[in-house]
Amino acid sequence: MKSKIQTKSINTATMKTKNQFLFIMLIGFLLVSVDSYAQDEWVVPDKYEKMTNPTDPSEDLDIGKDLYKKHCQSCHGKEGYGDGTKADDVEGDLGDFSSAEFQSQSDGALFYKSYIGRNDMPNYEKKIPDEEDVWLIVNYIRTLAE
Ligand code: HEC
């Protein structure tokens, strides 16, 4: 008799531990999800967000177009839909340059993302040494709005 009661209380104890374990797992899972959501958001530093475009967006669009074709099209696609030939090989949201949501970003934000990059979005500080060229690309990307 005595031993039966003991077994029962051990079982209850095991159940409690199991529930605690499941609870901790659940919390852990939630934390990881929140974390990866936060990582998705690409925060643009204030310095860039407030930058003013030093170029005249109506000039040298052909240069911007050529640079875009050379450096960006392979991933972002001709129209900026994110459907370039290399798009399937990279991770991350390429965005849709023709969308209102994308175009609602400031010139400075587009400059920052295009120039500095992150993860599979390359850094262009060495490949496009003249910052003005990056602005010309930003101006060209503006013309992809639909
Ligand atoms: C090798 C493929 C690749 C090339 C080449 C590339 N990109 Fe990207 N780009 C990416 C990826 C991947 C992301 C998403 C990055 C992320 O969110 O982590 C991205 C994101 C971006 C974004 C942000 C999109 C948004 O929705 O806000 C901009 C702007 C951008 N790229 C501009 C450019 C420009 C300009 C060039 C050329 C100078 C270029 N990219 C070349 C892969 C590429």
Boltz pocket constraint, residues with backbone or C-beta under 6 A from the ligand:
constraints:
  - pocket:
      binder: B
      contacts: [[A, 40], [A, 42], [A, 67], [A, 68], [A, 71], [A, 72], [A, 73], [A, 74], [A, 75], [A, 76], [A, 86], [A, 90], [A, 91], [A, 92], [A, 93], [A, 94], [A, 95], [A, 96], [A, 102], [A, 109], [A, 110], [A, 113], [A, 114], [A, 118], [A, 119], [A, 120], [A, 121], [A, 122], [A, 124], [A, 137]]
      max_distance: 6.0
